[in-house]
Amino acid sequence: MLTAHSRAAALSFLALSLAGCGDATSANRSSTSLLIASRTSSSLAASRALLDISLTAGGHSLVITKAQMVLAELELKATSSAACAAEGAHDDCEELRVAPMLVDLPLDAVKSLDVAALLPPGTYREIEFDVDAVESGERASSAAFLSAHPDFRNVSVRVEGTFDGKPFTFQTAQDFEVEFEFRTPFVVGAGASSLTLNIDVASWFQNGTTILDPSNPENRSLITNNINRSISAFEDDDHDGREDR
Protein backbone atom coordinates (compact mmCIF):
# COMPACT_ATOMS: atom_id res chain seq x y z
CA MET A 1 0.00 0.00 0.00
CA LEU A 2 1.33 3.41 -0.93
CA THR A 3 0.57 6.49 1.17
CA ALA A 4 1.58 10.12 0.77
CA HIS A 5 1.61 13.31 2.78
CA SER A 6 2.30 16.88 1.68
CA ARG A 7 2.74 20.37 3.09
CA ALA A 8 2.41 23.87 1.73
CA ALA A 9 5.69 25.20 0.42
CA ALA A 10 6.72 28.83 0.59
CA LEU A 11 5.67 30.57 -2.60
CA SER A 12 7.78 32.79 -4.82
CA PHE A 13 6.13 35.44 -6.97
CA LEU A 14 7.69 36.22 -10.35
CA ALA A 15 6.92 39.03 -12.78
CA LEU A 16 6.45 37.69 -16.29
CA SER A 17 6.37 40.06 -19.26
CA LEU A 18 4.61 38.52 -22.24
CA ALA A 19 5.42 39.95 -25.67
CA GLY A 20 2.67 40.76 -28.14
CA CYS A 21 2.94 42.73 -31.36
CA GLY A 22 1.11 45.50 -33.15
CA ASP A 23 0.48 48.73 -31.24
CA ALA A 24 -0.96 47.20 -28.08
CA THR A 25 -0.22 49.16 -24.91
CA SER A 26 -0.83 48.56 -21.23
CA ALA A 27 -4.12 50.44 -21.59
CA ASN A 28 -5.68 47.79 -23.82
CA ARG A 29 -4.19 44.74 -22.15
CA SER A 30 -5.95 42.85 -19.39
CA SER A 31 -4.34 41.36 -16.31
CA THR A 32 -3.89 37.62 -16.69
CA SER A 33 -2.11 35.25 -14.35
CA LEU A 34 -0.48 31.88 -14.93
CA LEU A 35 -0.66 29.73 -11.83
CA ILE A 36 1.71 26.82 -11.33
CA ALA A 37 0.36 24.40 -8.74
CA SER A 38 1.48 21.04 -7.46
CA ARG A 39 -1.08 18.34 -6.85
CA THR A 40 -1.02 14.88 -5.35
CA SER A 41 -2.41 11.94 -7.28
CA SER A 42 -6.00 10.99 -6.49
CA SER A 43 -4.76 7.57 -5.37
CA LEU A 44 -2.73 9.13 -2.57
CA ALA A 45 -3.83 10.39 0.82
CA ALA A 46 -2.60 13.95 1.52
CA SER A 47 -2.09 15.72 4.85
CA ARG A 48 -1.17 19.41 4.69
CA ALA A 49 -0.04 19.37 8.31
CA LEU A 50 3.06 17.30 7.55
CA LEU A 51 6.32 18.41 6.00
CA ASP A 52 7.11 18.12 2.30
CA ILE A 53 5.88 15.19 0.16
CA SER A 54 6.41 11.77 1.74
CA LEU A 55 5.75 8.41 0.05
CA THR A 56 5.81 5.05 1.83
CA ALA A 57 5.40 1.59 0.24
CA GLY A 58 7.01 -1.85 0.23
CA GLY A 59 9.30 -1.07 3.13
CA HIS A 60 10.72 2.00 1.37
CA SER A 61 10.15 5.70 1.98
CA LEU A 62 10.81 8.75 -0.15
CA VAL A 63 10.63 12.39 0.97
CA ILE A 64 10.65 15.25 -1.55
CA THR A 65 11.91 18.48 0.02
CA LYS A 66 12.42 20.60 -3.10
CA ALA A 67 11.36 20.42 -6.76
CA GLN A 68 12.50 22.97 -9.34
CA MET A 69 12.22 23.39 -13.10
CA VAL A 70 13.51 25.81 -15.72
CA LEU A 71 10.67 27.43 -17.65
CA ALA A 72 12.27 28.40 -20.94
CA GLU A 73 9.40 29.45 -23.20
CA LEU A 74 5.66 30.05 -23.31
CA GLU A 75 3.52 30.31 -26.42
CA LEU A 76 -0.21 30.95 -26.68
CA LYS A 77 -1.96 30.43 -30.01
CA ALA A 78 -4.81 32.81 -30.69
CA THR A 79 -8.05 32.29 -32.56
CA SER A 80 -8.49 36.05 -32.70
CA SER A 81 -6.82 39.04 -31.10
CA ALA A 82 -7.55 42.74 -31.22
CA ALA A 83 -3.90 43.49 -30.55
CA CYS A 84 -2.76 41.51 -33.59
CA ALA A 85 -5.50 42.46 -36.04
CA ALA A 86 -3.59 45.41 -37.46
CA GLU A 87 -2.26 45.19 -41.01
CA GLY A 88 1.21 43.75 -41.11
CA ALA A 89 0.82 41.67 -37.98
CA HIS A 90 2.79 38.41 -38.03
CA ASP A 91 2.65 35.03 -36.35
CA ASP A 92 4.85 36.46 -33.60
CA CYS A 93 1.64 37.90 -32.15
CA GLU A 94 0.86 34.41 -30.93
CA GLU A 95 4.22 33.85 -29.28
CA LEU A 96 4.77 34.91 -25.67
CA ARG A 97 8.46 34.51 -24.94
CA VAL A 98 10.23 34.88 -21.63
CA ALA A 99 13.83 34.74 -20.47
CA PRO A 100 14.67 31.44 -18.76
CA MET A 101 13.38 31.41 -15.19
CA LEU A 102 13.81 29.00 -12.31
CA VAL A 103 10.48 27.91 -10.81
CA ASP A 104 10.24 26.43 -7.31
CA LEU A 105 7.27 24.08 -7.42
CA PRO A 106 4.98 24.29 -4.37
CA LEU A 107 4.73 20.90 -2.71
CA ASP A 108 1.05 21.19 -1.86
CA ALA A 109 -2.23 20.21 -3.48
CA VAL A 110 -3.76 23.69 -3.21
CA LYS A 111 -1.10 26.39 -2.96
CA SER A 112 0.12 27.77 -6.28
CA LEU A 113 2.84 29.93 -7.73
CA ASP A 114 1.27 33.11 -9.14
CA VAL A 115 3.08 34.54 -12.16
CA ALA A 116 1.69 37.96 -13.06
CA ALA A 117 1.27 38.48 -16.79
CA LEU A 118 -0.02 41.00 -19.29
CA LEU A 119 -1.70 39.41 -22.28
CA PRO A 120 -3.27 41.12 -25.31
CA PRO A 121 -7.08 40.76 -25.32
CA GLY A 122 -8.19 37.88 -27.48
CA THR A 123 -9.43 34.32 -27.64
CA TYR A 124 -6.82 31.59 -27.35
CA ARG A 125 -7.14 28.00 -28.48
CA GLU A 126 -3.84 26.44 -27.47
CA ILE A 127 -0.89 26.82 -25.11
CA GLU A 128 2.62 25.45 -25.51
CA PHE A 129 5.42 25.67 -22.99
CA ASP A 130 8.96 24.41 -22.86
CA VAL A 131 10.80 23.17 -19.79
CA ASP A 132 14.37 23.10 -21.02
CA ALA A 133 17.98 23.11 -19.84
CA VAL A 134 20.01 26.28 -20.33
CA GLU A 135 23.40 26.05 -22.02
CA SER A 136 25.97 28.83 -22.09
CA GLY A 137 25.77 30.81 -25.32
CA GLU A 138 22.47 29.18 -26.28
CA ARG A 139 20.48 32.44 -26.00
CA ALA A 140 21.15 36.04 -25.03
CA SER A 141 19.74 35.63 -21.53
CA SER A 142 21.65 32.41 -20.78
CA ALA A 143 24.64 34.10 -19.17
CA ALA A 144 22.48 36.03 -16.71
CA PHE A 145 20.48 32.93 -15.80
CA LEU A 146 23.57 30.76 -15.26
CA SER A 147 25.24 33.51 -13.25
CA ALA A 148 22.26 33.52 -10.89
CA HIS A 149 21.82 29.72 -10.93
CA PRO A 150 25.20 28.06 -11.72
CA ASP A 151 23.96 24.65 -10.53
CA PHE A 152 21.38 24.64 -13.34
CA ARG A 153 23.76 24.54 -16.28
CA ASN A 154 22.33 21.82 -18.57
CA VAL A 155 19.61 21.02 -16.01
CA SER A 156 15.89 21.37 -16.76
CA VAL A 157 14.43 19.68 -13.65
CA ARG A 158 15.99 19.17 -10.23
CA VAL A 159 14.52 17.37 -7.20
CA GLU A 160 16.02 17.04 -3.72
CA GLY A 161 14.97 14.74 -0.89
CA THR A 162 15.73 11.44 0.79
CA PHE A 163 15.17 7.79 -0.16
CA ASP A 164 15.16 5.43 2.84
CA GLY A 165 16.77 8.25 4.80
CA LYS A 166 19.64 8.76 2.34
CA PRO A 167 19.83 12.20 0.67
CA PHE A 168 19.44 12.31 -3.11
CA THR A 169 19.47 14.89 -5.87
CA PHE A 170 17.73 13.90 -9.09
CA GLN A 171 18.27 16.08 -12.12
CA THR A 172 17.74 15.80 -15.84
CA ALA A 173 18.48 17.86 -18.95
CA GLN A 174 15.44 16.44 -20.73
CA ASP A 175 13.46 18.95 -22.80
CA PHE A 176 9.75 18.77 -21.96
CA GLU A 177 7.71 20.40 -24.72
CA VAL A 178 4.07 20.32 -23.70
CA GLU A 179 1.07 21.43 -25.77
CA PHE A 180 -2.55 21.80 -24.67
CA GLU A 181 -5.57 22.59 -26.81
CA PHE A 182 -8.41 24.05 -24.75
CA ARG A 183 -11.74 22.25 -24.86
CA THR A 184 -13.32 25.70 -24.90
CA PRO A 185 -11.37 28.82 -26.00
CA PHE A 186 -9.48 30.68 -23.27
CA VAL A 187 -10.85 34.24 -23.36
CA VAL A 188 -8.90 37.27 -22.16
CA GLY A 189 -11.02 40.41 -22.01
CA ALA A 190 -11.77 43.28 -19.69
CA GLY A 191 -11.66 41.19 -16.51
CA ALA A 192 -9.03 39.00 -14.91
CA SER A 193 -8.37 35.53 -16.31
CA SER A 194 -6.26 32.71 -14.95
CA LEU A 195 -4.69 29.58 -16.35
CA THR A 196 -3.38 26.88 -14.03
CA LEU A 197 -0.51 24.57 -14.91
CA ASN A 198 -0.84 21.56 -12.60
CA ILE A 199 2.15 19.32 -11.91
CA ASP A 200 1.82 16.07 -9.97
CA VAL A 201 5.27 16.01 -8.34
CA ALA A 202 4.50 12.97 -6.18
CA SER A 203 3.87 10.81 -9.25
CA TRP A 204 7.38 11.36 -10.62
CA PHE A 205 8.86 8.65 -8.42
CA GLN A 206 6.07 6.07 -8.58
CA ASN A 207 5.49 3.01 -10.74
CA GLY A 208 2.07 1.76 -9.73
CA THR A 209 2.38 1.01 -6.01
CA THR A 210 6.19 0.90 -6.16
CA ILE A 211 8.43 3.79 -5.13
CA LEU A 212 11.28 4.47 -7.56
CA ASP A 213 14.76 5.02 -6.16
CA PRO A 214 15.91 8.33 -7.75
CA SER A 215 19.57 7.31 -7.42
CA ASN A 216 19.13 4.13 -9.49
CA PRO A 217 20.16 4.83 -13.13
CA GLU A 218 17.73 2.15 -14.34
CA ASN A 219 14.84 4.33 -13.13
CA ARG A 220 15.83 7.51 -14.98
CA SER A 221 13.84 6.85 -18.14
CA LEU A 222 10.67 6.00 -16.21
CA ILE A 223 11.03 9.06 -13.98
CA THR A 224 11.48 11.44 -16.92
CA ASN A 225 8.45 9.89 -18.62
CA ASN A 226 6.47 10.40 -15.40
CA ILE A 227 7.47 14.07 -15.33
CA ASN A 228 6.18 14.57 -18.85
CA ARG A 229 2.88 12.81 -18.09
CA SER A 230 2.31 14.64 -14.80
CA ILE A 231 1.55 18.05 -16.29
CA SER A 232 -1.91 19.40 -17.08
CA ALA A 233 -3.36 22.85 -17.79
CA PHE A 234 -6.80 24.39 -17.36
CA GLU A 235 -8.65 27.66 -16.77
CA ASP A 236 -8.72 28.66 -13.10
CA ASP A 237 -10.34 32.06 -12.58
CA ASP A 238 -11.17 31.33 -8.93
CA HIS A 239 -7.51 30.47 -8.16
CA ASP A 240 -8.33 27.26 -6.29
CA GLY A 241 -5.90 25.04 -8.21
CA ARG A 242 -8.77 23.10 -9.80
CA GLU A 243 -10.41 23.25 -13.20
CA ASP A 244 -13.31 25.70 -13.46
CA ARG A 245 -16.73 24.05 -13.87
C-alpha positions in Angstrom: 0.0 0.0 0.0 1.3 3.4 -0.9 0.6 6.5 1.2 1.6 10.1 0.8 1.6 13.3 2.8 2.3 16.9 1.7 2.7 20.4 3.1 2.4 23.9 1.7 5.7 25.2 0.4 6.7 28.8 0.6 5.7 30.6 -2.6 7.8 32.8 -4.8 6.1 35.4 -7.0 7.7 36.2 -10.4 6.9 39.0 -12.8 6.5 37.7 -16.3 6.4 40.1 -19.3 4.6 38.5 -22.2 5.4 39.9 -25.7 2.7 40.8 -28.1 2.9 42.7 -31.4 1.1 45.5 -33.1 0.5 48.7 -31.2 -1.0 47.2 -28.1 -0.2 49.2 -24.9 -0.8 48.6 -21.2 -4.1 50.4 -21.6 -5.7 47.8 -23.8 -4.2 44.7 -22.1 -5.9 42.9 -19.4 -4.3 41.4 -16.3 -3.9 37.6 -16.7 -2.1 35.3 -14.3 -0.5 31.9 -14.9 -0.7 29.7 -11.8 1.7 26.8 -11.3 0.4 24.4 -8.7 1.5 21.0 -7.5 -1.1 18.3 -6.8 -1.0 14.9 -5.4 -2.4 11.9 -7.3 -6.0 11.0 -6.5 -4.8 7.6 -5.4 -2.7 9.1 -2.6 -3.8 10.4 0.8 -2.6 13.9 1.5 -2.1 15.7 4.9 -1.2 19.4 4.7 0.0 19.4 8.3 3.1 17.3 7.6 6.3 18.4 6.0 7.1 18.1 2.3 5.9 15.2 0.2 6.4 11.8 1.7 5.8 8.4 0.1 5.8 5.0 1.8 5.4 1.6 0.2 7.0 -1.9 0.2 9.3 -1.1 3.1 10.7 2.0 1.4 10.2 5.7 2.0 10.8 8.8 -0.2 10.6 12.4 1.0 10.7 15.2 -1.6 11.9 18.5 0.0 12.4 20.6 -3.1 11.4 20.4 -6.8 12.5 23.0 -9.3 12.2 23.4 -13.1 13.5 25.8 -15.7 10.7 27.4 -17.7 12.3 28.4 -20.9 9.4 29.4 -23.2 5.7 30.0 -23.3 3.5 30.3 -26.4 -0.2 31.0 -26.7 -2.0 30.4 -30.0 -4.8 32.8 -30.7 -8.1 32.3 -32.6 -8.5 36.1 -32.7 -6.8 39.0 -31.1 -7.6 42.7 -31.2 -3.9 43.5 -30.6 -2.8 41.5 -33.6 -5.5 42.5 -36.0 -3.6 45.4 -37.5 -2.3 45.2 -41.0 1.2 43.7 -41.1 0.8 41.7 -38.0 2.8 38.4 -38.0 2.6 35.0 -36.3 4.8 36.5 -33.6 1.6 37.9 -32.1 0.9 34.4 -30.9 4.2 33.9 -29.3 4.8 34.9 -25.7 8.5 34.5 -24.9 10.2 34.9 -21.6 13.8 34.7 -20.5 14.7 31.4 -18.8 13.4 31.4 -15.2 13.8 29.0 -12.3 10.5 27.9 -10.8 10.2 26.4 -7.3 7.3 24.1 -7.4 5.0 24.3 -4.4 4.7 20.9 -2.7 1.1 21.2 -1.9 -2.2 20.2 -3.5 -3.8 23.7 -3.2 -1.1 26.4 -3.0 0.1 27.8 -6.3 2.8 29.9 -7.7 1.3 33.1 -9.1 3.1 34.5 -12.2 1.7 38.0 -13.1 1.3 38.5 -16.8 0.0 41.0 -19.3 -1.7 39.4 -22.3 -3.3 41.1 -25.3 -7.1 40.8 -25.3 -8.2 37.9 -27.5 -9.4 34.3 -27.6 -6.8 31.6 -27.4 -7.1 28.0 -28.5 -3.8 26.4 -27.5 -0.9 26.8 -25.1 2.6 25.5 -25.5 5.4 25.7 -23.0 9.0 24.4 -22.9 10.8 23.2 -19.8 14.4 23.1 -21.0 18.0 23.1 -19.8 20.0 26.3 -20.3 23.4 26.0 -22.0 26.0 28.8 -22.1 25.8 30.8 -25.3 22.5 29.2 -26.3 20.5 32.4 -26.0 21.1 36.0 -25.0 19.7 35.6 -21.5 21.6 32.4 -20.8 24.6 34.1 -19.2 22.5 36.0 -16.7 20.5 32.9 -15.8 23.6 30.8 -15.3 25.2 33.5 -13.2 22.3 33.5 -10.9 21.8 29.7 -10.9 25.2 28.1 -11.7 24.0 24.6 -10.5 21.4 24.6 -13.3 23.8 24.5 -16.3 22.3 21.8 -18.6 19.6 21.0 -16.0 15.9 21.4 -16.8 14.4 19.7 -13.6 16.0 19.2 -10.2 14.5 17.4 -7.2 16.0 17.0 -3.7 15.0 14.7 -0.9 15.7 11.4 0.8 15.2 7.8 -0.2 15.2 5.4 2.8 16.8 8.3 4.8 19.6 8.8 2.3 19.8 12.2 0.7 19.4 12.3 -3.1 19.5 14.9 -5.9 17.7 13.9 -9.1 18.3 16.1 -12.1 17.7 15.8 -15.8 18.5 17.9 -18.9 15.4 16.4 -20.7 13.5 18.9 -22.8 9.7 18.8 -22.0 7.7 20.4 -24.7 4.1 20.3 -23.7 1.1 21.4 -25.8 -2.5 21.8 -24.7 -5.6 22.6 -26.8 -8.4 24.1 -24.8 -11.7 22.2 -24.9 -13.3 25.7 -24.9 -11.4 28.8 -26.0 -9.5 30.7 -23.3 -10.8 34.2 -23.4 -8.9 37.3 -22.2 -11.0 40.4 -22.0 -11.8 43.3 -19.7 -11.7 41.2 -16.5 -9.0 39.0 -14.9 -8.4 35.5 -16.3 -6.3 32.7 -14.9 -4.7 29.6 -16.4 -3.4 26.9 -14.0 -0.5 24.6 -14.9 -0.8 21.6 -12.6 2.2 19.3 -11.9 1.8 16.1 -10.0 5.3 16.0 -8.3 4.5 13.0 -6.2 3.9 10.8 -9.3 7.4 11.4 -10.6 8.9 8.6 -8.4 6.1 6.1 -8.6 5.5 3.0 -10.7 2.1 1.8 -9.7 2.4 1.0 -6.0 6.2 0.9 -6.2 8.4 3.8 -5.1 11.3 4.5 -7.6 14.8 5.0 -6.2 15.9 8.3 -7.7 19.6 7.3 -7.4 19.1 4.1 -9.5 20.2 4.8 -13.1 17.7 2.2 -14.3 14.8 4.3 -13.1 15.8 7.5 -15.0 13.8 6.8 -18.1 10.7 6.0 -16.2 11.0 9.1 -14.0 11.5 11.4 -16.9 8.5 9.9 -18.6 6.5 10.4 -15.4 7.5 14.1 -15.3 6.2 14.6 -18.8 2.9 12.8 -18.1 2.3 14.6 -14.8 1.5 18.1 -16.3 -1.9 19.4 -17.1 -3.4 22.8 -17.8 -6.8 24.4 -17.4 -8.6 27.7 -16.8 -8.7 28.7 -13.1 -10.3 32.1 -12.6 -11.2 31.3 -8.9 -7.5 30.5 -8.2 -8.3 27.3 -6.3 -5.9 25.0 -8.2 -8.8 23.1 -9.8 -10.4 23.3 -13.2 -13.3 25.7 -13.5 -16.7 24.1 -13.9 
